[in-house]
Amino acid sequence: MQIRTSTAEDWPGIFGFYQKIMDEGQTYAFPKGQSLEEARPWWMEPPPGQTVVAVDNGRIIGSAKMGPNKPGAGSHIATASFLLDREARSRGVGRSLGRYVIEWARQENYHGIQFNAVVETNEAAVHLWQSLGFAILDTVPGAFRHPTKGLVGLHFMFLPLESATSPEH
Amino acid sequence: MQIRTSTAEDWPGIFGFYQKIMDEGQTYAFPKGQSLEEARPWWMEPPPGQTVVAVDNGRIIGSAKMGPNKPGAGSHIATASFLLDREARSRGVGRSLGRYVIEWARQENYHGIQFNAVVETNEAAVHLWQSLGFAILDTVPGAFRHPTKGLVGLHFMFLPLESATSPEH
């Protein structure tokens, strides 16, 4: 399994599981029913961010997007999002993508990584991020309409990074 | 002083203080140096949200934008942002705009209002939102580069609203 920066040609391969995950509606507050072209800017991140793909035997089985959480005066904090094809779960692909993002954010001199909306019932994700050092900052109660569990909370999670080499980033 | 829904023609009047506030860089993690047209989609909110203006003697002295904080499964929580022309400050215009947004969110059956990035040194704003019932959920340390105070925190603030009339909003 290899993680590499995506190209525009990778998008249809990512979209296969993007579409399934958004239609299931258990983990992302994203629009449903998007076409291939409507969804593209929601996942394919422009510079200074990037989107990467996890490739196994030539097939895209996961993806992460990463970049500044905010523009301007908030651009030294990164954020990221993750998607895994169903058969890639429980195989360490999420962990590898998480580690990749942390290393990328360090190299780009971000001061920390913030997740803005981790669905509290997505325990696999919450535990994975905690095991990589993220803490739950707080939870907005009932902020997510889960298709089977009703209104559940959204966690903010945060990982501070070691002091950057460039204070002016 | 009157608060009303904005029209496209109001944007140049809002942009006058939008530009000053973003250039000062003390309260918003927005891009700097935007042109009138670049900045327009950053402030003029499409439906189901809206942008309103506070008008005094025919002059726009403040503005607020409001809408769903997230699409899809998170669209029942609102968010909002506020701008005041310098001479409108300490005159209750911010409080009137805040009350307007809360009333709008109630009528639209939102379950709560979330502010994602209140600069902790912007004490007038923090105190105003607290006086209107918002609580600081948590603070991301050092997430905002203040032009004179260095790295300061960003508060998440939240106001739960009474149970909505429509549970399916």
Interface residues (C-beta under 8 A of the other chain):
Chain A: M22 G25 Y28 A29 F30 P31 K32 N69 K70 P71 G72 A73 G74 S75 H76 I77 H111 G112 Q114 N116 A117 L137 D138 V140 P141 G142 A143 F144 R145 H146 P147 L151 L154 F156 F158 P160
Chain B: M22 G25 Y28 A29 F30 P31 K32 N69 K70 P71 G72 A73 G74 S75 H76 I77 H111 G112 Q114 N116 A117 L137 D138 V140 P141 G142 A143 F144 R145 H146 P147 L151 L154 F156 F158 P160
